[in-house]
């Protein structure tokens, strides 16, 4: 029985069921059920279990087939995860190709630098003081997460969807955020120096009682960022300085508090708001169309000139 093998390996490591559960970020009851043969870990958890117990994955497969939650033998399960056909023996050697599920985890101080292919396996988690430097997080689905004091320097978030999450005091220096969508998320005190916001959308979480969470961008550091076709829709923007060139961007029905455009060139950018009086413009240049959008919103045009 696989339960007996788990128990034997655990005892050799001199760790309790509770300690094993903590290392796997699961409940002690789940470990107990495995060892009693009442349930079985899925293939992803089994792979992590082998690492924690210091055994090869083959240790669990001797004499029987390992079955996942959807009743697929381990070789077939790996085929699903990696997209490649493998024999059962070959599948044991491909741990690095498995798609880890980090959802519903409580992670603190972990180093995940260089992580790849996370995609939708990161939702409903609490992440604090973790490292993700140089990671490929493209296509990531981040939903209902709390992410604080983490370092994502140089990571790729292209085409990701970040929904109803709290992102506080994180480092996103030189990150690629192209085509990423932030929905109903609070982005506070983060460092986006050198980040690429091309085709990024920051918006609220819905209207007429549907979620209703405002997307916010507050007290963030954003220097040398790329603002190209960036859209802010029904967002709260506070304590922020926009510097450099903004082109083909949109600010639609946003709330501005202590927002400054400084030494900025603003081209073909749409502003739709009943009042833009709270925006401060310092030595800025705009094209004629953008100038008229600002003037129509009753912005203070003292620091704005029209490009020749």
QUIPE-V727536 format. One line per field, one symbol per residue. ss: DSSP state (~ for helix, > for strand, _ for the rest). Layout:
ss = ???
This chain:
ss = _~~~~~~~~~~~____~~~~~~~~___~~~~~~~~_______~~~~~~~~~~~____~~~~_____>_____>~~~~~~~~~_____~~~~___~~~________>>>__>____>_________>>>__>____>____>>>__>>>__>____>____>>>__>>>__>____>____>>>__>>>__>____>____>>>___________>>>>__>____>>>__>>>_>>>>>>>>>>>>>__>>>__>>>>>>>>>>>>>__>>>______>>>>_>>>_~~~~~~~~~_______>>>__
